[in-house]
Structure formats: structure tokens, C-alpha cells
């Protein structure tokens, strides 16, 4: 069913952003242990896997939330206005964060710097740091938004859902073993195509705005989310998992399993964090004011958290990359808190705020 007042009930967006950015921090802080020796044979490895793979929905959901808000025709003030505003928000972030990580890695990693040409190639392929590709995704989708908004304004929800499904099929089909000899067809990952695999998620965010799960289906959706998180945590790089499972329903951002999980997470948040929902207290003005500053700062937290992690691990303050699960939990909490405090403080500086 559809909530007629959904446009006025966006507290859930703020809270979902907060949860998603925590998930991004967790993925990066526990990733070395989740992928390291003992990943499937030790308690530390399994805890790391669960903390990592249970949040694989975070990036697709961030893109969905961006589409939900950016593709709103009622807030669109023309192509020039929109692109000027988005360029001022995103271009400085792309440039500054790449410079920050290039500078840090060049200074701290022997042999990392191989000249400007090679470094530019790393930037354009999103390989300077494992999270900077996200800025290219948002920038690419923003450039496409003025073309999409007129269609969104005319399209029915059914048409929007159909468009999202077709667009989502591009990355899904590109990872299936449909090529010669059963190889994946593959997608090219460079700055100007990063947006393509996420167009389906971008459209899905708008298509699902205001859609509420019937109360009787909420428990089933929760069980489905937990089940998918458990399945993805178990199957990822697990020799015990059947080959067909990873080939067709892999534990990665382009997987149909992750697509379903991401949609369920968005629908659950939209359903329960609202007046009358199971988590109605979170939708109250006082609660929203508490989470609002963090929800608004997620782009800055996204950019800075990995630097905080690198500095902490390089100096030994946050332990070794592969660590026991109590260290991983403490590390994730430390990175999240330190990054958030720093970003919220820096956002008070007008010039710095442009990249945060």
C-alpha cells in the first residue's frame, strides 16, 4: 500500500543514512580480518564476516536514498540550477578527497607514487582508496538526473519500478556466467561508467518512495533481511559454498540477493520509522534533531573515515589490520566516533563544509 503523507515523513531517511554510514565504517574496519587467514575457521573470522557482509546493502541504499530525493520533480528548479548546486557539492569532494589520499599514501607507502600519469589512472579507476569510487557514482548519476526528472514526473509507479528493474538487470546480468566458457560478461569500472551499475538503485529509490509494508509482512521482511545477511556472510569466499551460488547470487554489490536485501532494508526503514510505525519514537522531532547533523554529514564521514582508519592502523593505535573480534568492534566504534566528531566540527568552517 502507499502512504499518502509519505512526503512529510522522511525522518527514516536520516536514520537510515546514519545506519548505512555505520555499515560502511564496519565494512572497512573489519574487512582485512573478514578476508584474511582463518576467515571461515575462527570465531574472529566469522564475526568479521558477519559485521562486513551484513552491511553490503549500505552503498546501494545510499544510492537509493539519493534517487529518492534527487529525482523529486517538485524540488527540481531547472537543469542549470540543479547542476550548479550538485557541482558545487560534488566536484570539490572528488578532487579534495583524491588529493588527500594520494598525498597520504605517497608519503607513507614506499614505492606507491609512480608519477602523475599512473596516479591519474588510479584516480579514474577508483583505486586510490577502496571507497572513493562512490563519489564518481553520485557525480555521474547527478549529471543524468536532469534527463531523468521529466520522465519521472510523467511516469506511473509501475513504470518507475519497471525502469528500475531493467536498469538493475545491467549489473546483474554482467556478473552472471553468460560469456564464452561460462565467464562473466563484465562491466568496465572507470570514472565515467561507475554510475551505470547503480542506475537501477537510483531509480528504485524514487519508485519506492512512500511504499509501506503491510503490518503483517513486517516480521517476514525482518526474517528475510536477517536470512539474506546470514547467507551472504556464509557464502562469501567460502570453500564450502557451492560454486553456482557465488556465480549466480554472489555476495557483492551487483548481486540480485543484495538488490533484494537493499530494497527490503529501505522498505522496512520507511515502514517502521514513522508515526504509527514500530519505531515511531525515532520519527519524533527531538529524535530527528539528534540524528540530523550526522545524517547530513554522511558524505564527509564517508570521505574521512578511511583516512582515520589508515592513520590508526599505521600508528598502531587501532591494532593490526587482522585482529580479534573485540579489537575490531572497538576499532569500528573509535573510527566512527572520531570521524563523526571531526566532520561535525569541520562543517562549521564554511570553506571546508563544501567537501563535507
N, C-alpha and C positions, 0 to 999 in steps of 0.2 A: 504494500500500500504506500501511498505518498503523503507525506506530512505537509499540509497546506501552509504552515508557518515556518517551513524549513529555512527560508532566507533569513529569519530573525534568530535562528538557533544555531549559531556557529561556535559556541563555546567548545564543542567537541573537537573542532579543528585545532584550537590552541592546545588542548590536552594531547591530541594525537601527535601533533608536532613535537611536543615535549617527550612523549614516549618514543617516537621514531628517532629523535636525535640521541636519546639514551641508547637505543639499539645500535646506532652507527658507532657510538663510542665503544660499546661492548664488542662489536664485531672486530674492531681494530685492536683493542687491548688484549683480547684472548685469542686472536687469530693464529699467532705463532704456535701456541700450545695445541689448539684445535687441529692444526695441520702437521704437528711435529711428531717425533717418536712417541709411541705409547698412546696415540690418539684414540685407538679403539681397544686398548688393553689395560688402561689405567683409569682410576677414578678422576684424576686431574684432566686427562684427555677427554673423558666423556662429559665432565662438567663444562669444559671449554667448548666442546662441540655443541652442547645444548644452548649455552649462552650465545654462541655465534649464530648457528643456523636457525634458532628460534626467532631471530630478528632479520632474517633475509628479506622480509617484506618491507623493511624500512625505506629503502630507496624508491621502489615502485610506489609506495604510499605517499612519499614526499612529492613525487611527480603527479600522482592523482590529486593531491591537495592543491598543487599549483594549477592544474587544469580546472579544478572545481571553481577556483577564484578568478583565474585569468580569463577564462572563456565565458565569463558572465556578460552578456550583451548589455545589460542595464548599467554596467560600470565602464563600458568601453566609450572613450571620448575621441575616437578617431585614431587612425594609424600613426600619424606624426606624434601625437601626444603620448600614445602608448609606447612606441619605440623609443622615444626620447627618455621617458621615465625608466623603462627597463634597461636601456643602455647605460644610464647614469648609475643604476643599481648593480648591473652585472659585469660590464666591461672592466671597471676598476677592480672588481673582485677577481676576475680571471687573471688580469695582469699582475696584481699585487701578490696574490697567493702563489702563483707560479714563481715569481721572483723570490719570495720568501723561502720557498722550499728548495729552489735551485741554489740560493745563497747558502742555506744551512747545509745541504748535502755536499756542496762543493768545498765547504770549509771543514767538514767533519769526516768525509769519506775519501780516503786516499784513492786517486785514480778515477773518481766519479766524473770530474769535469774533463770533457774531451773536446771542448771547443764550442763556439756558439751554434754552429750548424747542427751538431749532434744533439745539443741541448734543446734547440728548437724542435727537432724531430721528437724528442721525448715529450715536450710540452704538447705538441699537436696530437700525439698518440695517448695523452693522458697517463704517461708513465713516470712522471717526476715523483708523484706520490699517489698511492692507490685510491685516493678519494677525489682528486681534482677533476676527474672526468665529469663529475656531477655538474660542475659549473658550465661545461660545454653543453651538457644536456639541456639545462634550463635556458641557456642563451639561444640554442638552436630552436627550441620549442617557442621561445618568445618571438623570434623572428617570423615564425609560421603563424602565430596567433592572429594577426590582423586578417589573414586569409581565412582562418577557421571561424572567427566570430560571426561573420554574416551567415554562414551555413548553420552554425549552432543556433542563431536567432530564429531561423526558419524551421529547423528540424524538430520532429517529434522525439520523445524519449526513445521510442522504438528505433528510430533512425540513428539516434546517437549511440545507442547500445550496439546496433549493427555495425556502425562505423568503428567503434572501439574494438569489437571482436575481429573485424577484418584487419585493422592495424596491428592488433596484438598477435595475429597469426604470422606476421612477417618474422619477428624474432623467434617465435616458437618453431615454425617450420624450418628456419635456418639452423636450428640446433639438432634437429632430428636426423637420423642416419639415412638420408634420402639421396645422397650423392653416389658417385661410382664406388662400388665396393663397400657400400654401407657407410660412407663417411658423411659427416655433416656438411651441408652446403656452405655455411659460414656467413658472417657479416663482417664488413670492414669497420674497424674501430679507429677512427681518426676524428679530429675536432669537428669537421663539417658533417659527419654522419652519426655522431654519438646519440643525437636526438631520435633517430629513426626507430630504434627498438623500443623507445618509450612513448611513442605517439599513441599507442593503444591505451596505455595507462593514463596519459594526459586526457584523452577523450573520455575514458571511463570515469574519471573524477567528476567531470561535468554531467555525464549521463546518469550518474548515481546520486547526484545531489538531491537531498530531500527524501530519498527512498528509505523507509523504515522496515525493519524485520518485524513480522507479527510476533507478539509476545511468546507464543508457544514455540516459535522457531529459535528464539534466542539461546536457550540451553543447547539445542542441537548445533547451532553455529559455534558456540564456545567449544563444544566437544570436537567439532571439525577442525577448528583452529589448533587446539591442543594436539589432535591426532596428526595433522599435517606438520606441525613443528617437530613432533616426535619422529615422524617418518623421515623428514629431511635431515634431522640430526643423526639418525641412524645410517641412512644410506650414503651420505657424502663421503667419498673416498674410502668406503668400507669394503674390504675384500669379500666380506660375507654377503654383501648386497648383490642381487642378480644384475648382470650386465644390462639387460633390457630396461631395468628400472632407471638407471642413470642415463641411458641413451634417449629414452622417450619422456621421462618425467624427472629430469635432473634437478639437483639441488643448486640452482643458480638463478640469477635474476630473470632469465628468459624462459624459465620452465613453466609449463601450464599449471603445475602444482603451486608454484609461487604466485602465479597470477590469481588463482582461486583463493589462496591464502590472503593475498593483499586485498582483494575485494571483500572478503569476509571481515577482515580487520577494520576496513573503512566502514562497512555497513554496521558492524557492532558498535563502533565508536559513535556513529551518527544516531544509532538507536538508543543506546543506554545513557549517553551523556547529554541529557536534555531534560527539561521539565517533564516530570512523569516517568522518566526512564529509571532504570535500575541504579544508575549513578547520578541521579538528579542533583545531589549536593555539589557536584563538580561544575554544574551549569549555573550555579548562583553567582551573582555579580562579584561577591567577595572572593570566591574561589577563582573566578576568571581573572580578576585583577592580580591575584597571586601568581598565576601561571603565565599571564600575558607577556610580561617582559622577556621571559625565557622563550616563549613561543615566537615572539617577534625577532629574537636574536639567533634563531637556529642556523641561518646561513653563516653567520660569524662563528658560531660554535662548530659547525661543520668544517669550516676552513681551518680553525686554530687547533682543534683537539689533537690532531695527529702530530703537530709540532710539539705540543705539551708531552705527548707520549714519547716521541723521539728523544727529547731532552731528558725526560725522566729515566728512560732506559739507558741512554748513553752515559749518563752520570751515575747510574747505579741506584738512584733514589727509588725507582719503581721496580727494582729487581731485574732478573734476566728475562729475555723475551719469552722463553719457555719456563713456566713457573707452576707452582702448586695452585690448586683452585682458591684457597683463601687469599693468596697473594694476588691472583687475577681479579677477584672481587674487589679487594682493597684498591688495586691499581685502577680499575674501571671507575670506582667511586671518586678516587682522587683526581683522575683526569677530567671527569665530568664536572666536579665541583670547581676545580681550579680554572678550567676553561670557561665555565659559565661566569664565574666572578670576574675574570679578566675581561671577557667580552662585554659584560654589562657595564663595567667601569669605562672601557674604551668607547662604548657607544655614546657616552656623554660628550665626547670630543667631536664636534661637527665634521671635521675633515676625515677623521678616522672612521666615523659612522658609515661613510659611503661604501666601505668594503666589509662592514659587519652587519 
